[in-house]
Amino acid sequence: MRYGLVLYLAGSVMALALLIKAPAMRRSWDQPIIRAVCALLGVGCLLTFLAAPPSLAAVNGLTGVVNFAAPLVYGVLTAFSGASVVLILHWSGGPAASLRRATRLTVGAFAAVTAAIAVLFALGDAPVERLRDLDTYYANTPWIREMIVCYLLAHTVGSTALSLLSLKWMLRVDPALRPLRTGLALIMSGGVLDLGYLVAKWAAVGARWAGRDWDGLSTYVAPPLASAAALLVGCGFVVPVVGGSPVWRDLSQYRRLRPLWKALRGFASRSVTTVPLTWWSPPGIRLVHRESVIADGLLALAGWCDPPVRRAALAAARRQGLDAAEAALVADAAMLAAACRERAAAERAGGAGAGPADPAAADALAGRPLAALARAFRASPVVAAARRGSLVPAPGSGERPGP
C-alpha cells in the first residue's frame, strides 16, 4: 500500500509541475523542447498513477481482461522512455533538421516497441492475475516473455540516457543557477535509482530463465526503487520551474534577510514594524515589509556607526584572507553589529542618545545589497566578535562619536 501511495505522490508532483508550467507552455508551444517537457511530464504522471497496485487491479476489473494493466503500463513506460530520449536530444542541441530527424526516428522506434508489447500480450496467455510479480511469474511463458524483454530494454535505454545527460548538464550549468542544478541533480538521482530498479528486474527475470528463484528482487526490492525514482524525477522537474519563479525568488530573499531583520526590528519605528501582515499576505508583500523594517533600522542606527570599529573589522577580515570587496562587506556588517550592541546597552542604561550620524558610515551600509549584508552579519566570525564587543579598534584609530 505504501508503494502505491508513493507512486500517487510522485504522479501528483508531476501534475503540479504541469500546472505550474502551463502558462509558459501556452506561450511557447511552438518550441520543440517545451513540447518534449510537456510530453515527459504528462506521460510520467499517467505512468505513476497507473503503476500503483490499486490502479492495476482497477484497470483489470474495468476491462474484464486478466492482466490487461500489464501491457498498458509497459506501453506507457515505453512512451515515457521515448519522451526521455527526445528531451535529451533537444537538451543536447544541434541543427534543427538533425533534431527533427532524430526525434522522428526515436518516436517511431519507441512507438514500434509499444505496438509490439500490445501484440505480444495478445498472442500470449496470462490467465492468472499478478499485480506485483507478473515479470517473474510469466518470465518463461511464450510471447509474454518477449513482451517483458521489450519493455525492459526500452526502459533501460531511456533511463540510462536521462541519467547520463542530467549528470552532463549538472556539471556544465552555471553554479549561479541553483534551482536548475538542484533539479538536474534530483533527475540524475532518480535515474540512478531507476537503473537500480532495472538491475533488480533483469536479475530476477534472468534467474527465472536460469531455473533459479530470485523473485524477491522483483517483488520487494524493485518497487521501492521505482517509486523513489519517480518521486525524485518529478521533483527534479518541479524545482527549476518553481525555483525560477518570482514567488520563489521573493521567498528566498525573504528568508535570507531574516538575520538582519531580527537584529534591526527593535530599532525601527513603530509606524513600520506595526504594519499588519496576514497569514495570506503574498511573499512579495512580506519581502517589501521586511526590507522596510531593515531600512528603517539602519537609519535609526546611523548615529551609532563607529568608523574605528569598521577599520578594526576590515583589518581583521583581511588577516583572514578575504579579498578587498568581501572584507569591506564584513567590516560594514561588523560596524552594524557593534552599533546594535551599543544602542541596546545605552537603552538599558537609561536611554542615552547617540552621537551625530556619520554620513559616510550610514551611506556605506545603505549602499550594500541587503542579502549580502545579512549573510556576513550571520556567518562572519569578525561580525560575531563585534557583536560580543571583543573587536577592539587599533590604538590611535580615533574615538567613537558618542554622547
C-alpha positions in Angstrom: 0.0 0.0 0.0 2.8 2.4 0.9 4.4 1.7 -2.5 1.1 2.8 -4.2 0.9 5.9 -2.1 4.4 7.0 -3.0 3.6 6.5 -6.7 0.4 8.6 -6.3 2.5 11.2 -4.6 5.1 11.2 -7.5 2.2 11.5 -10.0 0.8 14.4 -8.1 4.2 16.2 -8.1 4.4 15.7 -11.9 0.9 17.0 -12.3 1.9 20.1 -10.2 4.8 20.7 -12.5 2.5 20.6 -15.5 0.1 23.1 -13.8 3.0 25.4 -13.0 4.5 25.2 -16.4 1.1 25.6 -18.2 1.3 29.4 -18.8 4.8 29.0 -20.4 3.6 26.0 -22.4 0.7 28.1 -23.9 3.1 30.9 -24.8 5.9 28.7 -26.2 4.1 25.7 -27.6 5.9 26.1 -30.9 9.2 25.3 -29.2 10.1 21.6 -29.5 11.8 21.4 -26.1 8.6 22.8 -24.4 6.6 20.1 -26.1 9.1 17.5 -25.1 9.0 18.5 -21.4 5.2 18.6 -21.5 5.1 15.1 -23.0 7.5 13.7 -20.5 5.6 15.2 -17.5 2.2 14.1 -18.9 3.3 10.6 -19.7 5.2 10.3 -16.4 2.1 11.5 -14.4 -0.1 8.9 -16.2 2.5 6.2 -15.6 2.9 6.7 -11.9 -0.9 6.7 -11.3 -1.3 3.6 -13.4 1.6 1.6 -12.0 0.2 1.6 -8.4 -1.2 -1.8 -7.4 -4.7 -0.4 -6.7 -4.8 1.1 -10.1 -3.6 -2.1 -11.7 -6.5 -4.0 -10.1 -9.0 -1.4 -11.1 -7.9 -1.5 -14.7 -8.1 -5.2 -14.8 -11.6 -5.1 -13.3 -12.9 -2.4 -15.6 -11.7 -4.1 -18.8 -12.6 -7.6 -17.7 -9.3 -8.8 -19.2 -6.9 -10.6 -16.7 -3.6 -8.7 -16.5 -4.7 -6.1 -19.1 -3.0 -3.4 -16.9 0.4 -5.0 -17.6 0.7 -4.2 -21.4 -0.9 -0.8 -20.6 1.6 0.1 -18.0 4.5 -1.3 -20.1 3.3 0.7 -23.1 3.1 3.9 -21.1 6.5 3.2 -19.6 8.0 2.7 -23.0 6.4 6.0 -24.1 8.0 7.7 -21.0 11.4 6.2 -22.0 10.9 7.6 -25.5 10.0 11.0 -24.2 13.1 11.0 -22.1 15.3 10.3 -25.1 13.5 13.1 -27.1 14.0 15.6 -24.3 17.7 14.6 -24.1 18.1 15.2 -27.9 16.7 18.7 -27.6 18.7 19.4 -24.5 21.9 18.4 -26.4 21.1 20.8 -29.2 22.3 20.7 -32.8 20.9 21.7 -36.2 17.1 21.9 -36.3 16.9 19.5 -39.3 19.0 16.9 -37.5 17.0 17.2 -34.3 13.7 16.7 -36.2 15.0 13.6 -38.0 16.4 12.1 -34.7 13.1 12.9 -32.9 11.1 11.2 -35.7 13.3 8.1 -35.5 13.1 8.0 -31.7 9.3 8.4 -31.7 9.0 5.7 -34.4 11.3 3.2 -32.6 9.6 3.5 -29.2 6.1 3.5 -30.8 7.0 0.3 -32.6 8.1 -1.2 -29.2 4.8 -0.1 -27.7 2.9 -1.7 -30.5 5.0 -4.9 -30.1 4.1 -5.0 -26.4 0.4 -5.0 -27.2 0.7 -7.6 -29.9 2.8 -9.9 -27.8 0.4 -9.7 -24.9 -2.5 -10.6 -27.3 -0.5 -13.6 -28.6 0.5 -14.8 -25.2 -1.5 -16.5 -22.4 -1.6 -14.9 -18.9 -4.7 -16.3 -17.2 -3.6 -15.7 -13.6 -3.8 -12.1 -12.3 -0.4 -10.9 -10.9 -0.3 -7.4 -9.6 3.2 -7.4 -8.2 5.2 -10.2 -9.7 4.0 -10.6 -13.3 7.5 -10.3 -14.7 8.9 -13.3 -12.8 5.7 -15.3 -12.8 5.5 -15.3 -16.6 9.2 -15.0 -17.3 9.2 -18.3 -19.2 5.8 -18.0 -20.9 6.0 -17.7 -24.7 5.2 -14.3 -26.0 4.7 -12.8 -22.5 8.4 -13.4 -22.0 9.2 -11.4 -25.1 6.8 -8.6 -24.0 8.7 -8.3 -20.8 12.0 -8.1 -22.6 10.7 -5.4 -24.9 9.7 -3.1 -22.1 12.8 -3.7 -20.0 15.1 -2.9 -23.0 13.2 0.2 -23.9 13.2 1.4 -20.3 16.9 0.7 -19.8 17.7 2.8 -22.9 15.5 5.7 -21.7 16.7 5.7 -18.1 20.4 5.4 -19.0 20.1 8.3 -21.4 18.2 10.5 -18.9 20.7 9.8 -16.1 23.8 10.5 -18.2 22.6 13.7 -19.8 21.4 15.0 -16.4 24.8 14.4 -15.0 26.5 16.1 -18.0 24.3 19.2 -17.8 24.6 19.4 -14.0 28.4 19.6 -14.3 28.3 22.2 -17.0 25.5 24.5 -15.9 26.3 27.9 -14.3 26.6 27.4 -10.5 24.5 30.5 -10.0 21.5 28.7 -11.5 20.9 26.8 -8.3 17.3 25.7 -9.0 18.3 24.2 -12.3 21.4 22.5 -10.8 19.2 21.1 -8.0 16.6 19.9 -10.4 19.2 18.2 -12.6 20.7 16.5 -9.5 17.3 15.2 -8.5 16.6 13.9 -12.0 20.0 12.2 -12.1 19.5 10.7 -8.6 16.1 9.4 -9.8 17.7 7.9 -12.9 20.3 6.1 -10.8 17.6 4.6 -8.6 15.6 3.7 -11.7 18.7 1.9 -13.0 18.8 0.0 -9.7 15.2 -0.9 -10.3 16.1 -2.3 -13.7 19.1 -4.2 -12.4 16.8 -5.9 -9.9 14.2 -6.7 -12.6 16.8 -8.1 -15.0 18.4 -10.2 -12.3 15.1 -11.7 -11.2 13.9 -12.4 -14.7 17.3 -13.8 -15.7 17.3 -16.0 -12.6 14.0 -17.4 -13.8 15.4 -18.2 -17.2 18.3 -20.0 -15.4 15.9 -22.0 -13.3 16.5 -20.1 -10.1 14.2 -18.1 -7.8 15.3 -14.6 -7.2 11.7 -13.3 -7.3 12.3 -11.2 -4.2 14.4 -8.8 -6.1 11.5 -8.0 -8.5 8.7 -8.1 -5.9 10.3 -6.4 -2.9 13.5 -4.6 -4.0 12.5 -3.1 -7.3 9.2 -1.4 -6.4 10.6 0.9 -3.7 13.4 1.9 -6.0 10.9 2.7 -8.8 8.6 4.7 -6.5 11.6 6.7 -5.1 12.9 7.2 -8.6 9.6 8.5 -9.8 9.3 10.9 -6.9 12.8 12.3 -7.4 12.4 12.7 -11.2 9.1 14.5 -10.6 10.6 16.9 -8.0 13.6 17.4 -10.4 11.2 18.9 -13.0 9.3 20.9 -10.4 12.3 22.6 -8.7 13.7 24.6 -11.7 10.1 25.7 -12.7 9.3 26.8 -9.1 12.8 27.9 -8.2 13.0 30.3 -11.1 9.6 31.9 -10.4 9.2 35.4 -8.9 7.4 33.9 -5.9 10.3 31.6 -5.2 12.8 34.4 -5.5 10.8 36.6 -3.1 10.6 33.7 -0.6 14.4 33.1 -0.9 15.2 36.7 -0.4 12.8 37.0 2.5 14.5 34.0 4.2 18.0 35.3 3.6 17.1 38.7 5.2 15.9 37.1 8.4 19.2 37.6 10.5 19.3 41.3 9.6 15.6 41.8 10.2 15.8 40.1 13.5 18.7 42.3 14.7 17.2 45.6 13.5 13.4 45.3 14.0 13.8 46.5 17.6 15.2 49.8 16.5 12.8 50.5 13.6 9.9 52.9 14.2 6.6 51.6 15.2 5.0 53.0 12.0 7.0 50.4 10.1 7.0 47.5 12.4 3.3 47.5 13.2 2.1 47.4 9.6 -0.3 44.5 9.6 0.5 41.3 7.8 -2.0 38.4 7.5 -1.2 34.8 7.0 -2.3 35.0 3.4 -0.1 38.0 2.6 1.9 37.1 -0.6 5.7 36.7 -0.4 6.3 39.9 -2.4 4.4 42.0 0.3 6.2 40.2 3.1 9.6 40.9 1.4 8.8 44.6 1.0 7.7 44.8 4.6 10.9 43.1 5.8 13.1 45.4 3.7 11.3 48.5 5.0 11.9 47.4 8.6 15.6 46.8 7.9 16.0 50.2 6.1 14.3 52.0 9.0 16.5 50.2 11.5 19.7 51.2 9.5 18.5 54.8 9.6 17.9 54.6 13.4 21.4 53.3 13.9 23.2 55.9 11.8 24.3 57.8 14.8 25.8 54.7 16.4 28.0 53.7 13.5 31.6 53.7 14.6 34.3 54.1 11.9 37.1 52.9 14.1 35.2 49.6 14.7 34.9 49.3 10.9 38.6 49.8 10.4 39.4 47.2 13.0 37.0 44.8 11.4 38.4 45.5 8.0 41.9 44.7 9.2 40.7 41.5 10.9 38.9 40.4 7.8 41.9 40.9 5.6 44.0 38.9 8.1 41.6 36.1 7.5 42.5 36.1 3.8 39.3 37.8 2.4 39.6 39.9 -0.7 39.1 43.6 -0.5 35.4 43.6 -1.5 34.4 40.8 0.8 36.5 42.3 3.7 34.7 45.7 3.2 31.3 43.9 3.3 32.3 42.1 6.6 33.6 45.4 8.0 30.3 47.1 7.4 28.4 44.2 8.9 30.6 44.3 12.0 30.1 48.1 12.4 26.4 47.5 12.2 26.6 44.7 14.8 28.6 46.9 17.2 26.0 49.7 16.7 23.2 47.3 17.6 25.0 46.2 20.7 25.9 49.8 21.9 22.5 51.2 21.3 20.8 48.3 23.1 23.2 48.8 26.0 22.5 52.5 26.1 18.8 52.0 26.2 19.1 49.5 29.0 21.2 52.1 30.9 18.6 54.8 30.7 18.2 55.8 27.1 21.3 57.8 26.4 21.3 59.3 22.9 23.7 58.6 20.1 26.2 61.0 18.7 25.7 62.7 15.3 25.2 60.4 12.4 28.3 59.6 10.4 27.2 60.2 6.8 29.9 58.1 5.3 29.2 55.1 7.5 25.5 55.3 7.0 25.9 55.6 3.2 28.2 52.6 3.2 25.5 50.5 4.9 22.7 51.8 2.8 24.6 51.0 -0.4 25.1 47.4 0.5 22.9 44.7 -1.0 20.8 43.6 1.9 21.1 39.8 1.2 25.0 40.0 1.1 25.0 42.2 4.3 22.7 39.7 6.0 24.9 36.8 5.0 28.0 38.5 6.5 26.0 39.6 9.6 25.0 36.0 10.2 28.1 34.0 9.3 31.3 36.1 9.8 33.4 35.4 12.9 34.6 39.1 12.7 31.0 40.2 13.0 30.4 37.8 15.9 33.4 39.4 17.6 32.0 42.9 17.1 28.6 41.7 18.4 30.3 40.4 21.6 32.3 43.7 21.9 35.6 41.9 21.6 36.7 43.6 18.4 38.9 46.4 19.8 39.9 49.3 17.5 43.6 49.7 16.9 45.3 52.3 19.2 45.2 55.8 17.7 42.4 55.0 15.4 40.2 57.6 17.0 37.3 57.6 19.3 33.7 56.8 18.5 31.5 59.9 18.1 29.4 59.1 21.1 27.3 61.1 23.6 
